[in-house]
Amino acid sequence: MLRFMDRVLRTAALLGFGAFLLTALPRALLRAVDRLVVAALRASETPQAARVRVLRPEVASVYDRLRREIPPDGEYLLIDGGTPPQASAVWARFELAPRRPRLLGRWSELPSSADLRRTWPPGVRYAVIALPERQPPLVLTEEELLAALDRSHAAR
């Protein structure tokens, strides 16, 4: 009797595994073929074209403009515009390397414009507000940032 139950359980397990393979393999093969086709189509893509595709053209163009305007040994102010904080500030920092960011923190936690004006670092021309969800970053000059801060603090 024990041998019979052992055979039944083995057969049931084998049938269950076979049913799993019959249902899972076609879908897995289709996904693999789709990915191979996409990889073949993108095989000749340049790194710059891949970057534009991943970031989106409007986001890539903002970073390209900043790279031209901020010298490689220059600095910029970096503000996390995400609520809750996301990795957008990290991504902006990566895109603008080797330029040095001065992280001011989250937009909602920035000091008043008067305090920021007193501590604005000399030689820094731009503030980059990294926005979430693949939105292009906002690029503001000192005066534009201080005016935006005044409007933001007045609305609180």
Phi and psi restraints in degrees (value plus and minus 20) as a CYANA .aco file:
   2 LEU   PHI     -85.2   -45.2
   2 LEU   PSI     -58.7   -18.7
   3 ARG   PHI     -85.6   -45.6
   3 ARG   PSI     -58.2   -18.2
   4 PHE   PHI     -83.6   -43.6
   4 PHE   PSI     -65.5   -25.5
   5 MET   PHI     -85.1   -45.1
   5 MET   PSI     -57.6   -17.6
   6 ASP   PHI     -81.8   -41.8
   6 ASP   PSI     -63.6   -23.6
   7 ARG   PHI     -84.1   -44.1
   7 ARG   PSI     -61.7   -21.7
   8 VAL   PHI     -83.2   -43.2
   8 VAL   PSI     -64.7   -24.7
   9 LEU   PHI     -85.4   -45.4
   9 LEU   PSI     -61.6   -21.6
  10 ARG   PHI     -83.1   -43.1
  10 ARG   PSI     -62.8   -22.8
  11 THR   PHI     -85.2   -45.2
  11 THR   PSI     -61.2   -21.2
  12 ALA   PHI     -84.2   -44.2
  12 ALA   PSI     -61.4   -21.4
  13 ALA   PHI     -85.0   -45.0
  13 ALA   PSI     -62.5   -22.5
  14 LEU   PHI     -84.8   -44.8
  14 LEU   PSI     -61.3   -21.3
  15 LEU   PHI     -85.7   -45.7
  15 LEU   PSI     -59.9   -19.9
  16 GLY   PHI     -84.1   -44.1
  16 GLY   PSI     -62.0   -22.0
  17 PHE   PHI     -85.8   -45.8
  17 PHE   PSI     -59.7   -19.7
  18 GLY   PHI     -83.6   -43.6
  18 GLY   PSI     -61.3   -21.3
  19 ALA   PHI     -84.7   -44.7
  19 ALA   PSI     -59.9   -19.9
  20 PHE   PHI     -80.0   -40.0
  20 PHE   PSI     -67.2   -27.2
  21 LEU   PHI     -82.4   -42.4
  21 LEU   PSI     -60.5   -20.5
  22 LEU   PHI     -83.6   -43.6
  22 LEU   PSI     -52.6   -12.6
  23 THR   PHI    -108.8   -68.8
  23 THR   PSI     -53.2   -13.2
  24 ALA   PHI    -107.1   -67.1
  24 ALA   PSI     -56.4   -16.4
  25 LEU   PHI     -82.6   -42.6
  25 LEU   PSI     -64.8   -24.8
  26 PRO   PHI     -79.0   -39.0
  26 PRO   PSI     -62.7   -22.7
  27 ARG   PHI     -86.2   -46.2
  27 ARG   PSI     -62.0   -22.0
  28 ALA   PHI     -84.5   -44.5
  28 ALA   PSI     -59.9   -19.9
  29 LEU   PHI     -85.7   -45.7
  29 LEU   PSI     -60.6   -20.6
  30 LEU   PHI     -82.9   -42.9
  30 LEU   PSI     -62.2   -22.2
  31 ARG   PHI     -83.4   -43.4
  31 ARG   PSI     -61.8   -21.8
  32 ALA   PHI     -84.0   -44.0
  32 ALA   PSI     -62.9   -22.9
  33 VAL   PHI     -84.8   -44.8
  33 VAL   PSI     -63.4   -23.4
  34 ASP   PHI     -78.1   -38.1
  34 ASP   PSI     -65.1   -25.1
  35 ARG   PHI     -87.1   -47.1
  35 ARG   PSI     -56.3   -16.3
  36 LEU   PHI     -86.6   -46.6
  36 LEU   PSI     -59.1   -19.1
  37 VAL   PHI     -83.6   -43.6
  37 VAL   PSI     -66.0   -26.0
  38 VAL   PHI     -81.6   -41.6
  38 VAL   PSI     -62.4   -22.4
  39 ALA   PHI     -83.8   -43.8
  39 ALA   PSI     -59.5   -19.5
  40 ALA   PHI     -86.5   -46.5
  40 ALA   PSI     -59.4   -19.4
  41 LEU   PHI     -87.9   -47.9
  41 LEU   PSI     -51.3   -11.3
  42 ARG   PHI    -116.5   -76.5
  42 ARG   PSI     -15.4    24.6
  43 ALA   PHI     -81.6   -41.6
  43 ALA   PSI     -52.8   -12.8
  44 SER   PHI    -114.4   -74.4
  44 SER   PSI     -15.3    24.7
  45 GLU   PHI     -89.9   -49.9
  45 GLU   PSI     114.4   154.4
  46 THR   PHI     -95.7   -55.7
  46 THR   PSI     139.3   179.3
  47 PRO   PHI     -78.3   -38.3
  47 PRO   PSI     -57.9   -17.9
  48 GLN   PHI     -84.5   -44.5
  48 GLN   PSI     -62.5   -22.5
  49 ALA   PHI     -85.9   -45.9
  49 ALA   PSI     -58.2   -18.2
  50 ALA   PHI     -84.8   -44.8
  50 ALA   PSI     -60.8   -20.8
  51 ARG   PHI     -82.0   -42.0
  51 ARG   PSI     -64.3   -24.3
  52 VAL   PHI     -84.7   -44.7
  52 VAL   PSI     -58.9   -18.9
  53 ARG   PHI     -84.7   -44.7
  53 ARG   PSI     -62.3   -22.3
  54 VAL   PHI     -92.1   -52.1
  54 VAL   PSI     -65.7   -25.7
  55 LEU   PHI     -97.7   -57.7
  55 LEU   PSI     -49.1    -9.1
  56 ARG   PHI      71.0   111.0
  56 ARG   PSI     124.7   164.7
  57 PRO   PHI     -78.2   -38.2
  57 PRO   PSI     -61.1   -21.1
  58 GLU   PHI     -88.0   -48.0
  58 GLU   PSI     -53.0   -13.0
  59 VAL   PHI     -92.8   -52.8
  59 VAL   PSI     -65.6   -25.6
  60 ALA   PHI     -80.9   -40.9
  60 ALA   PSI     -57.4   -17.4
  61 SER   PHI     -87.3   -47.3
  61 SER   PSI     -54.7   -14.7
  62 VAL   PHI     -84.9   -44.9
  62 VAL   PSI     -66.0   -26.0
  63 TYR   PHI     -84.8   -44.8
  63 TYR   PSI     -58.7   -18.7
  64 ASP   PHI     -82.5   -42.5
  64 ASP   PSI     -62.8   -22.8
  65 ARG   PHI     -82.1   -42.1
  65 ARG   PSI     -63.4   -23.4
  66 LEU   PHI     -84.1   -44.1
  66 LEU   PSI     -58.0   -18.0
  67 ARG   PHI     -82.7   -42.7
  67 ARG   PSI     -55.0   -15.0
  68 ARG   PHI     -93.3   -53.3
  68 ARG   PSI     -55.3   -15.3
  69 GLU   PHI    -108.0   -68.0
  69 GLU   PSI     -49.9    -9.9
  70 ILE   PHI    -119.9   -79.9
  70 ILE   PSI     101.0   141.0
  71 PRO   PHI     -84.0   -44.0
  71 PRO   PSI     134.4   174.4
  72 PRO   PHI     -75.2   -35.2
  72 PRO   PSI     -48.2    -8.2
  73 ASP   PHI    -118.6   -78.6
  73 ASP   PSI      -7.2    32.8
  74 GLY   PHI    -106.3   -66.3
  74 GLY   PSI     157.9   197.9
  75 GLU   PHI    -146.6  -106.6
  75 GLU   PSI     139.4   179.4
  76 TYR   PHI    -169.0  -129.0
  76 TYR   PSI     137.2   177.2
  77 LEU   PHI    -109.8   -69.8
  77 LEU   PSI     116.2   156.2
  78 LEU   PHI    -138.0   -98.0
  78 LEU   PSI     108.0   148.0
  79 ILE   PHI    -144.8  -104.8
  79 ILE   PSI     112.5   152.5
  80 ASP   PHI    -104.8   -64.8
  80 ASP   PSI      91.4   131.4
  81 GLY   PHI    -111.5   -71.5
  81 GLY   PSI     -18.5    21.5
  82 GLY   PHI    -102.6   -62.6
  82 GLY   PSI     125.5   165.5
  83 THR   PHI    -155.5  -115.5
  83 THR   PSI      90.3   130.3
  84 PRO   PHI     -90.0   -50.0
  84 PRO   PSI     149.0   189.0
  85 PRO   PHI     -77.4   -37.4
  85 PRO   PSI     117.2   157.2
  86 GLN   PHI    -145.4  -105.4
  86 GLN   PSI    -197.4  -157.4
  87 ALA   PHI    -103.2   -63.2
  87 ALA   PSI      -8.6    31.4
  88 SER   PHI     -83.7   -43.7
  88 SER   PSI     -54.8   -14.8
  89 ALA   PHI     -88.3   -48.3
  89 ALA   PSI     -56.0   -16.0
  90 VAL   PHI     -86.4   -46.4
  90 VAL   PSI     -61.6   -21.6
  91 TRP   PHI     -84.8   -44.8
  91 TRP   PSI     -61.7   -21.7
  92 ALA   PHI     -81.9   -41.9
  92 ALA   PSI     -61.8   -21.8
  93 ARG   PHI     -82.4   -42.4
  93 ARG   PSI     -61.9   -21.9
  94 PHE   PHI     -82.5   -42.5
  94 PHE   PSI     -65.8   -25.8
  95 GLU   PHI     -85.3   -45.3
  95 GLU   PSI     -51.3   -11.3
  96 LEU   PHI    -117.9   -77.9
  96 LEU   PSI     -17.7    22.3
  97 ALA   PHI     -80.4   -40.4
  97 ALA   PSI     123.7   163.7
  98 PRO   PHI    -111.9   -71.9
  98 PRO   PSI      -9.9    30.1
  99 ARG   PHI     -81.5   -41.5
  99 ARG   PSI     122.2   162.2
 100 ARG   PHI    -109.7   -69.7
 100 ARG   PSI     103.4   143.4
 101 PRO   PHI    -107.2   -67.2
 101 PRO   PSI     128.7   168.7
 102 ARG   PHI    -133.9   -93.9
 102 ARG   PSI      83.4   123.4
 103 LEU   PHI     -94.1   -54.1
 103 LEU   PSI     100.7   140.7
 104 LEU   PHI    -112.4   -72.4
 104 LEU   PSI     -36.6     3.4
 105 GLY   PHI      88.3   128.3
 105 GLY   PSI    -178.9  -138.9
 106 ARG   PHI    -101.9   -61.9
 106 ARG   PSI     128.7   168.7
 107 TRP   PHI     -75.4   -35.4
 107 TRP   PSI     -62.6   -22.6
 108 SER   PHI     -88.6   -48.6
 108 SER   PSI     -34.0     6.0
 109 GLU   PHI    -130.9   -90.9
 109 GLU   PSI     -10.6    29.4
 110 LEU   PHI     -90.5   -50.5
 110 LEU   PSI     130.8   170.8
 111 PRO   PHI     -93.6   -53.6
 111 PRO   PSI     158.5   198.5
 112 SER   PHI     -86.0   -46.0
 112 SER   PSI     141.7   181.7
 113 SER   PHI     -83.9   -43.9
 113 SER   PSI     -53.1   -13.1
 114 ALA   PHI     -84.6   -44.6
 114 ALA   PSI     -62.7   -22.7
 115 ASP   PHI     -85.9   -45.9
 115 ASP   PSI     -61.1   -21.1
 116 LEU   PHI     -88.4   -48.4
 116 LEU   PSI     -56.5   -16.5
 117 ARG   PHI     -81.1   -41.1
 117 ARG   PSI     -60.6   -20.6
 118 ARG   PHI     -86.6   -46.6
 118 ARG   PSI     -52.3   -12.3
 119 THR   PHI    -122.9   -82.9
 119 THR   PSI     -14.0    26.0
 120 TRP   PHI     -80.4   -40.4
 120 TRP   PSI     105.6   145.6
 121 PRO   PHI     -88.1   -48.1
 121 PRO   PSI     119.0   159.0
 122 PRO   PHI     -87.0   -47.0
 122 PRO   PSI     121.4   161.4
 123 GLY   PHI      67.7   107.7
 123 GLY   PSI     -30.6     9.4
 124 VAL   PHI    -107.1   -67.1
 124 VAL   PSI     101.9   141.9
 125 ARG   PHI    -118.5   -78.5
 125 ARG   PSI     -47.6    -7.6
 126 TYR   PHI    -146.8  -106.8
 126 TYR   PSI     129.3   169.3
 127 ALA   PHI    -136.7   -96.7
 127 ALA   PSI     111.7   151.7
 128 VAL   PHI    -129.4   -89.4
 128 VAL   PSI     100.1   140.1
 129 ILE   PHI    -121.8   -81.8
 129 ILE   PSI      88.0   128.0
 130 ALA   PHI     -99.8   -59.8
 130 ALA   PSI      99.8   139.8
 131 LEU   PHI    -121.1   -81.1
 131 LEU   PSI     133.2   173.2
 132 PRO   PHI     -99.9   -59.9
 132 PRO   PSI     152.5   192.5
 133 GLU   PHI      36.4    76.4
 133 GLU   PSI      30.0    70.0
 134 ARG   PHI      38.6    78.6
 134 ARG   PSI       5.9    45.9
 135 GLN   PHI    -103.0   -63.0
 135 GLN   PSI     127.8   167.8
 136 PRO   PHI     -85.9   -45.9
 136 PRO   PSI     123.2   163.2
 137 PRO   PHI     -88.0   -48.0
 137 PRO   PSI     132.1   172.1
 138 LEU   PHI    -107.6   -67.6
 138 LEU   PSI     115.3   155.3
 139 VAL   PHI    -137.3   -97.3
 139 VAL   PSI      97.4   137.4
 140 LEU   PHI    -145.1  -105.1
 140 LEU   PSI     126.4   166.4
 141 THR   PHI     -99.4   -59.4
 141 THR   PSI     156.0   196.0
 142 GLU   PHI     -77.9   -37.9
 142 GLU   PSI     -69.6   -29.6
 143 GLU   PHI     -84.7   -44.7
 143 GLU   PSI     -60.0   -20.0
 144 GLU   PHI     -84.6   -44.6
 144 GLU   PSI     -61.4   -21.4
 145 LEU   PHI     -85.9   -45.9
 145 LEU   PSI     -64.2   -24.2
 146 LEU   PHI     -84.9   -44.9
 146 LEU   PSI     -58.6   -18.6
 147 ALA   PHI     -86.4   -46.4
 147 ALA   PSI     -60.5   -20.5
 148 ALA   PHI     -85.0   -45.0
 148 ALA   PSI     -57.9   -17.9
 149 LEU   PHI     -84.7   -44.7
 149 LEU   PSI     -61.8   -21.8
 150 ASP   PHI     -79.4   -39.4
 150 ASP   PSI     -64.7   -24.7
 151 ARG   PHI     -84.2   -44.2
 151 ARG   PSI     -60.9   -20.9
 152 SER   PHI     -86.1   -46.1
 152 SER   PSI     -64.1   -24.1
 153 HIS   PHI     -90.0   -50.0
 153 HIS   PSI     -51.5   -11.5
 154 ALA   PHI     -90.1   -50.1
 154 ALA   PSI     -49.4    -9.4
 155 ALA   PHI     -98.6   -58.6
 155 ALA   PSI     -33.2     6.8
